[in-house]
């Protein structure tokens, strides 16, 4: 989810730099954002034409004591502790050099999208469910680094020779994502052609792309009133709705609110490769234990 939103209320010069006008707009927007679950809104009155509160404080709005727009953008905390979320490592490539110096080398290359991994960690490969231990971590030609943290690109070596392929996810045994073929998600429809129940699509999740079918359109959101229309007939361009999908193979998924990298996906047209939807997984209705197959 988006942790910070800045509301730049522009053209304050046309409103006579009136504090009451700014307060009314800021209160209305903040109430709307709160209904969407946005935790923090910073409202800043500006005049882009005259530069008021853009870089330097405005002499016409001495009633405003907050930061300028640039000050806020440069100071807002956007860093996240890599250890705050369980490790997720989508495999991008399997390395088997077969050269004299690396005759028995078997490494799994990719980008650690969340969390921290260290040699000795017990891990599970999903969706197969095979378990192993991290024997070593290599990074940028350096063998045996002591830890890897998001968003580093590294190569993992395991103690067991497992059948691992591009698209698999390596995760801690005690904090694995859910494994399911049935996905409930909020999607934003991006294409001119409508999304309909029964559509067969490709679903791209991390480094894996699998066939999927749109089983149901559960609801559609009215972005003005935030009311929900149940069981719409279709989703048109720029509309937001909740859908139920089923994939051919099970996928390791996190709730988008917990991990946006493994809780997001794209729906792609099977015929021409066009991106149809951007999706965010919601796992509230999935009654499976972590790592459990449906």
C-alpha positions as CSV (number, residue, x, y, z in Angstrom):
1,X,0.0,0.0,0.0
2,X,1.0,3.6,-0.4
3,X,2.4,4.9,2.9
4,X,2.7,8.6,2.1
5,X,0.6,10.9,-0.1
6,X,1.3,14.6,-0.7
7,X,-1.6,16.8,-1.7
8,X,-0.3,20.0,-3.5
9,X,-3.3,22.4,-3.6
10,X,-2.3,24.5,-6.6
11,X,-3.5,27.9,-7.9
12,X,-3.9,29.4,-4.4
13,X,-3.2,32.8,-6.1
14,X,-6.6,32.5,-7.8
15,X,-8.3,31.9,-4.4
16,X,-6.6,35.0,-2.9
17,X,-4.4,32.7,-0.8
18,X,-7.5,32.1,1.4
19,X,-6.7,29.6,4.2
20,X,-10.4,28.5,4.4
21,X,-10.4,27.5,0.7
22,X,-7.2,25.4,1.3
23,X,-8.6,23.8,4.5
24,X,-11.8,22.8,2.8
25,X,-10.0,21.1,-0.1
26,X,-7.5,19.4,2.3
27,X,-10.2,18.1,4.6
28,X,-12.3,16.7,1.7
29,X,-9.3,15.0,0.2
30,X,-8.0,13.6,3.5
31,X,-11.5,12.1,4.2
32,X,-11.5,10.5,0.8
33,X,-8.0,9.1,1.2
34,X,-8.8,7.7,4.6
35,X,-11.7,5.7,3.1
36,X,-9.2,4.2,0.7
37,X,-6.9,3.2,3.6
38,X,-4.2,5.8,2.9
39,X,-2.4,6.2,6.3
40,X,-0.8,9.6,5.8
41,X,-1.7,12.7,3.8
42,X,0.4,15.9,3.8
43,X,-1.4,18.9,2.3
44,X,0.6,21.8,1.0
45,X,-0.9,25.1,-0.5
46,X,1.1,26.2,-3.5
47,X,1.0,28.5,-6.5
48,X,3.1,27.0,-9.2
49,X,2.8,30.1,-11.3
50,X,4.4,32.3,-8.7
51,X,6.5,29.7,-6.9
52,X,4.7,30.0,-3.6
53,X,5.6,27.1,-1.3
54,X,7.2,25.2,-4.1
55,X,10.8,25.8,-3.2
56,X,10.7,28.8,-0.9
57,X,8.0,29.7,1.7
58,X,5.3,32.0,0.5
59,X,5.0,35.5,1.9
60,X,1.3,35.5,1.0
61,X,0.4,32.4,3.1
62,X,2.0,33.1,6.5
63,X,-0.9,31.1,8.0
64,X,0.8,28.0,6.7
65,X,3.7,26.7,8.8
66,X,4.5,23.4,7.2
67,X,7.3,22.5,4.7
68,X,7.4,23.6,1.1
69,X,6.7,21.0,-1.5
70,X,10.4,20.5,-2.3
71,X,11.3,20.3,1.4
72,X,8.7,17.6,1.9
73,X,9.7,15.5,-1.1
74,X,13.4,15.6,0.0
75,X,12.7,14.7,3.6
76,X,9.9,12.2,3.6
77,X,11.1,8.8,4.7
78,X,10.7,6.2,2.0
79,X,13.3,3.7,3.2
80,X,12.1,0.3,4.5
81,X,14.0,-2.1,6.7
82,X,14.8,-5.1,4.5
83,X,14.4,-7.4,7.5
84,X,10.8,-6.1,8.1
85,X,9.4,-8.6,5.6
86,X,10.1,-12.3,5.1
87,X,12.7,-13.1,2.4
88,X,11.4,-13.7,-1.2
89,X,13.8,-14.7,-3.9
90,X,12.3,-15.3,-7.4
91,X,14.7,-17.4,-9.5
92,X,15.6,-15.7,-12.8
93,X,18.3,-18.0,-14.0
94,X,20.0,-21.3,-13.1
95,X,23.8,-21.2,-13.4
96,X,25.6,-24.4,-14.4
97,X,29.0,-23.1,-15.9
98,X,30.5,-26.6,-16.3
99,X,34.0,-25.0,-16.7
100,X,37.1,-26.3,-15.1
101,X,36.9,-24.0,-12.1
102,X,33.2,-24.5,-11.6
103,X,32.6,-28.1,-12.7
104,X,30.1,-28.8,-9.9
105,X,28.8,-25.3,-9.5
106,X,25.0,-25.0,-9.3
107,X,23.7,-21.5,-8.5
108,X,20.3,-19.8,-8.6
109,X,20.5,-16.2,-9.7
110,X,18.0,-13.4,-9.2
111,X,17.0,-10.4,-7.2
112,X,16.0,-10.6,-3.6
113,X,12.8,-8.6,-3.6
114,X,12.3,-8.6,0.2
115,X,13.9,-9.7,3.4
116,X,17.4,-11.0,4.3
117,X,19.0,-14.3,3.5
118,X,22.2,-15.8,5.1
119,X,24.2,-19.0,4.7
120,X,22.7,-21.7,6.9
121,X,19.1,-20.5,6.6
122,X,16.5,-23.2,6.1
123,X,14.5,-22.5,2.9
124,X,11.7,-23.9,0.8
125,X,11.4,-23.8,-3.0
126,X,7.9,-23.0,-4.2
127,X,5.7,-24.1,-5.6
128,X,7.3,-27.6,-5.5
129,X,7.7,-27.5,-1.7
130,X,11.3,-28.9,-1.7
131,X,13.3,-27.9,1.3
132,X,17.1,-27.2,1.6
133,X,19.7,-25.0,3.3
134,X,21.6,-22.1,1.9
135,X,25.2,-23.3,1.5
136,X,26.5,-20.0,0.2
137,X,25.7,-16.6,-1.4
138,X,27.7,-15.1,-4.3
139,X,27.4,-11.4,-5.3
140,X,29.1,-9.5,-8.2
141,X,31.9,-12.1,-8.6
142,X,32.5,-12.4,-4.8
143,X,32.1,-15.8,-3.3
144,X,30.6,-16.5,0.1
145,X,29.2,-13.2,1.2
146,X,27.7,-13.4,4.7
147,X,24.3,-12.1,3.9
148,X,22.1,-10.7,1.1
149,X,19.3,-8.2,1.6
150,X,16.7,-6.6,-0.7
151,X,17.0,-5.4,-3.4
152,X,20.4,-7.0,-4.1
153,X,20.9,-9.3,-7.0
154,X,22.8,-12.4,-5.9
155,X,23.3,-16.1,-6.6
156,X,22.2,-18.7,-4.0
157,X,23.9,-22.1,-3.6
158,X,22.0,-24.8,-1.8
159,X,23.2,-27.9,0.0
160,X,20.9,-30.1,-2.1
161,X,20.8,-30.5,-5.9
162,X,17.1,-29.7,-6.4
163,X,15.1,-29.3,-9.6
164,X,14.6,-25.5,-9.6
165,X,13.6,-23.4,-12.6
166,X,13.0,-19.8,-13.6
167,X,9.9,-18.6,-11.8
168,X,10.3,-20.6,-8.6
169,X,10.5,-18.6,-5.4
170,X,12.9,-19.4,-2.6
171,X,11.6,-18.4,0.8
172,X,12.2,-19.2,4.5
173,X,10.7,-22.5,5.7
174,X,9.0,-20.8,8.7
175,X,7.7,-17.7,6.7
176,X,6.7,-19.1,3.3
177,X,4.0,-17.5,1.2
178,X,0.6,-19.1,0.5
179,X,0.4,-21.6,-2.4
180,X,-2.8,-21.5,-4.4
181,X,-4.3,-21.7,-7.9
182,X,-7.3,-19.6,-6.8
183,X,-6.6,-15.9,-6.6
184,X,-8.8,-13.0,-5.4
185,X,-7.4,-9.7,-6.4
186,X,-8.2,-6.1,-7.1
187,X,-7.3,-5.2,-10.7
188,X,-7.1,-2.0,-12.7
189,X,-8.2,-2.7,-16.3
190,X,-5.7,-1.0,-18.7
191,X,-6.8,-2.2,-22.1
192,X,-9.4,-0.8,-24.5
193,X,-11.0,-4.2,-24.9
194,X,-13.2,-5.2,-21.9
195,X,-12.3,-7.9,-19.4
196,X,-15.1,-10.5,-19.2
197,X,-15.8,-13.6,-17.1
198,X,-14.3,-16.6,-18.8
199,X,-11.5,-14.8,-20.5
200,X,-8.4,-16.9,-20.8
201,X,-5.2,-14.9,-20.1
202,X,-1.6,-15.2,-19.1
203,X,-0.7,-14.2,-15.6
204,X,2.8,-12.8,-14.9
205,X,3.9,-13.0,-11.3
206,X,7.5,-12.2,-10.6
207,X,9.6,-14.2,-13.0
208,X,6.9,-16.7,-13.8
209,X,4.2,-16.5,-16.5
210,X,1.3,-19.0,-16.4
211,X,-2.0,-19.5,-18.1
212,X,-5.1,-18.4,-16.1
213,X,-8.8,-17.9,-16.5
214,X,-11.0,-15.1,-15.2
215,X,-13.6,-17.1,-13.2
216,X,-15.7,-14.2,-11.9
217,X,-15.9,-10.5,-11.8
218,X,-16.9,-10.0,-8.1
219,X,-17.4,-6.2,-8.0
220,X,-16.6,-2.9,-9.6
221,X,-15.6,0.3,-7.7
222,X,-17.2,3.7,-8.3
223,X,-14.2,5.9,-7.7
224,X,-16.4,9.0,-7.0
225,X,-18.6,7.5,-4.3
226,X,-16.4,4.4,-3.5
227,X,-19.6,2.3,-3.7
228,X,-19.2,-1.2,-4.9
229,X,-21.3,-2.7,-7.8
230,X,-21.7,-6.4,-7.4
231,X,-21.2,-8.9,-10.2
232,X,-20.5,-6.4,-13.1
233,X,-20.8,-7.8,-16.6
234,X,-17.4,-6.4,-17.6
235,X,-14.5,-4.1,-16.7
236,X,-13.8,-1.3,-19.1
237,X,-10.6,0.7,-19.5
238,X,-9.5,2.4,-16.3
239,X,-12.1,0.7,-14.2
240,X,-11.2,-1.0,-10.9
241,X,-12.8,-4.2,-9.7
242,X,-12.3,-7.3,-7.7
243,X,-11.9,-10.5,-9.7
244,X,-11.4,-14.2,-9.0
245,X,-8.8,-16.0,-11.1
246,X,-7.7,-19.6,-11.4
247,X,-4.2,-20.5,-12.7
248,X,-3.1,-23.7,-14.3
249,X,-0.3,-24.2,-11.7
250,X,-0.2,-23.1,-8.1
251,X,1.6,-19.8,-7.4
252,X,3.3,-18.6,-4.2
253,X,1.5,-15.4,-3.2
254,X,1.6,-12.8,-0.5
255,X,-1.1,-10.3,0.2
256,X,-0.3,-7.0,-1.5
257,X,-0.6,-5.2,1.7
258,X,2.1,-7.3,3.2
259,X,4.5,-7.5,0.2
260,X,3.8,-5.6,-3.0
261,X,6.5,-7.4,-5.0
262,X,5.0,-10.9,-4.5
263,X,1.5,-9.7,-4.1
264,X,1.2,-8.1,-7.5
265,X,0.8,-9.4,-11.0
266,X,-0.1,-8.6,-14.6
267,X,-2.8,-10.1,-16.8
268,X,-1.6,-10.4,-20.4
269,X,-3.6,-11.2,-23.6
270,X,-2.6,-14.6,-24.9
271,X,-2.9,-13.6,-28.5
272,X,-0.9,-10.4,-28.8
273,X,0.9,-10.0,-25.5
274,X,-1.0,-6.8,-24.6
275,X,-1.1,-5.9,-20.9
276,X,-4.7,-6.1,-19.8
277,X,-4.7,-5.6,-16.1
278,X,-2.5,-4.7,-13.1
279,X,-3.5,-6.7,-10.1
280,X,-3.1,-6.7,-6.3
281,X,-3.6,-9.9,-4.4
282,X,-6.0,-10.1,-1.4
283,X,-5.7,-13.3,0.6
284,X,-8.4,-12.6,3.2
285,X,-10.6,-15.4,1.7
286,X,-7.9,-18.0,1.2
287,X,-8.0,-20.5,4.1
288,X,-4.7,-22.2,3.5
289,X,-1.7,-22.4,5.7
290,X,1.7,-21.0,4.5
291,X,3.2,-23.3,1.9
292,X,0.0,-25.4,1.7
293,X,-1.2,-26.6,-1.7
294,X,-5.0,-26.4,-2.4
